Amino acid sequence: MVVEWSFVVFALKVGVMRLLKAFFADNRGATAIEYGLIAAIICTALISGLGFFTNALQNVFNVINNNLPAN
């Protein structure tokens, strides 16, 4: 059986085009990416806020320690 290569190439191109159209039309992954970005932004804000809070808390304890009378 002889298969024309032009037909095989055409069939592959049509299959690839259908696959690409289906890939770009699918929106299910976009929601997961959006939730991932929101989680990353929240984590970044928490980490930076924790750094500021830690420094402020350390300053409070230093002030308390400096103002306590020595024995």
N, C-alpha and C positions, 0 to 999 in steps of 0.2 A: 504494500500500500504506500503510495507516494503522497506526502502531505506538502502542500505548497507552504513555503516559509512565510510568504507574505500574509497568508491567512492566519498562521500561528502568531505572527507579530501583531496583526490587527486584533486578534482575539485577546492577546495579552494587554494591548493598549486599552481596549474597551473594558476589560476586567479591572485594570489599574485605575482607570478613570471613574468607574463605578465605586470602587473602594475609596478613592480620595473624596468623591462627592459625599459618600456616607460618613466618612471621617469628619469632614468639615461641617456637616449638617448636625452631627451629634453634639448636644450641649450638656450632657450629663457630667462630664469631667470638669466643666467650667465652675460648677457649684462647689465641687471639692477643692478646686484651686482657690476660689474666693474664701472659703472657710479656712484654708491653710494660711492664706495671707493675713486674714483677720487674727488668727491665733498667733502668728509671728509678730504682728504689730503689738498685740497685747503683751506678749512675753517680753518684747523689747522695752515697752513702757514699764512693766513691773521690775525688770532688772535695773533699769536706770533709776527708777524711784526708790528701789531698795538701797542703792548706793548712796543716794542723798539722805535717806532716812538713817542709814547706818552711821554716816558721818555726824549727823545732827545728834543722834543718841549718844555717840561716843563723846561729843562735846558736853552734853548734859552730865554724863557721869564724871568727866574730868572736872567740871565746875564743882560738882558735889564733893568729889574727892579733895579738891584743893581747899574747899571751905570747911571741911571737917577739922576739928582741933586734933592736934597730934598728941599722943599720950606721953 
